[in-house]
Amino acid sequence: MQVIEEAGRYTPATGGEPNHWAEHLASADLSVGTYSIPAGGLDDQEPHREDEIYVVQAGAATLVTDSGKEHRFTDVREDLALLVVFAPPYGSRPDVENAAAAASSS
């Protein structure tokens, strides 16, 4: 068993970025990381095609979703730390815009 000490811990962003993302583990079938959004911050994630599970480790916010495809954290009231599990691994499927463009050009 591998213990990932920093998994699920809030980490402030650096380098002018609004939020922090750290991937902790990636395999052929899934990936795991921590997504951190500061209190009062905005969720800047883009739509993606992988399935995911969010486990709130710290903080408070509201998850807004239309049908599960488009989703966003709003009203971040406390520094938010989310342990995120993607299956298949994050980035392994073409992104939504590229997939739509490829489908329309076929």
C-alpha positions in Angstrom: 0.0 0.0 0.0 1.2 3.5 -0.9 0.5 6.3 1.5 0.4 9.7 -0.1 0.8 12.2 2.7 -0.3 15.3 0.9 -3.4 13.8 -0.7 -6.5 15.7 0.3 -4.6 18.6 2.0 -5.4 22.2 1.1 -2.5 23.7 -0.8 -2.5 27.4 -1.9 -1.8 28.2 -5.5 1.4 29.8 -6.6 2.7 31.7 -9.6 -0.5 33.7 -10.0 -2.7 30.7 -10.5 -6.2 31.0 -8.9 -6.3 27.3 -7.7 -4.0 24.4 -7.1 -4.0 21.0 -8.7 -1.6 18.2 -7.7 -1.8 14.7 -9.3 -0.7 12.1 -6.8 -1.2 8.9 -8.7 -1.8 7.8 -12.3 -2.3 4.4 -13.7 -3.8 2.9 -16.9 -7.2 2.9 -15.2 -7.5 5.9 -12.9 -5.8 8.9 -11.5 -6.0 10.6 -8.1 -5.2 14.2 -7.2 -6.1 17.1 -4.9 -7.9 20.2 -6.2 -7.6 23.3 -3.9 -9.8 26.4 -4.2 -9.2 29.3 -1.7 -12.1 30.8 0.3 -13.9 33.4 -2.0 -12.2 31.8 -5.1 -13.7 30.7 -8.3 -13.6 27.1 -9.7 -11.7 27.4 -13.0 -11.9 23.8 -14.2 -12.8 23.1 -17.8 -15.3 20.5 -18.9 -13.6 17.1 -19.2 -14.8 13.6 -20.3 -13.5 11.4 -17.5 -15.8 10.2 -14.8 -14.8 11.5 -11.3 -15.5 11.3 -7.6 -15.0 14.3 -5.3 -14.2 13.6 -1.7 -14.3 16.9 0.3 -11.4 16.8 2.8 -11.7 20.4 4.0 -13.7 23.5 3.5 -17.2 24.4 2.4 -18.7 25.3 -1.0 -21.7 24.6 -3.2 -21.5 22.1 -6.1 -23.7 23.3 -9.0 -24.4 20.9 -11.9 -26.9 20.8 -14.7 -26.8 17.1 -15.6 -23.5 16.0 -14.2 -21.5 16.9 -17.3 -21.2 20.6 -16.5 -20.3 21.2 -12.9 -18.7 23.9 -10.8 -18.0 24.7 -7.2 -19.4 28.1 -6.2 -19.8 30.0 -3.0 -16.4 28.8 -1.6 -16.9 29.8 2.0 -13.7 28.1 3.4 -10.5 27.0 1.8 -11.6 23.9 -0.2 -9.6 20.7 -0.5 -11.0 18.0 -2.7 -9.5 14.6 -3.2 -10.5 13.7 -6.8 -10.5 10.3 -8.4 -10.7 10.2 -12.2 -11.5 7.1 -14.3 -10.1 6.7 -16.8 -7.1 8.9 -15.8 -7.5 12.6 -16.2 -6.7 13.8 -19.7 -6.8 10.3 -21.2 -10.0 11.1 -23.2 -10.1 13.9 -25.8 -11.4 17.1 -24.2 -15.0 18.1 -24.9 -14.2 20.8 -27.5 -11.7 18.7 -29.5 -14.0 15.7 -29.5 -16.9 17.8 -30.9 -14.7 19.4 -33.5 -13.4 16.0 -34.6 -16.9 14.6 -34.8 -18.1 17.5 -36.9 -15.2 17.2 -39.4 -15.8 13.5 -40.0 
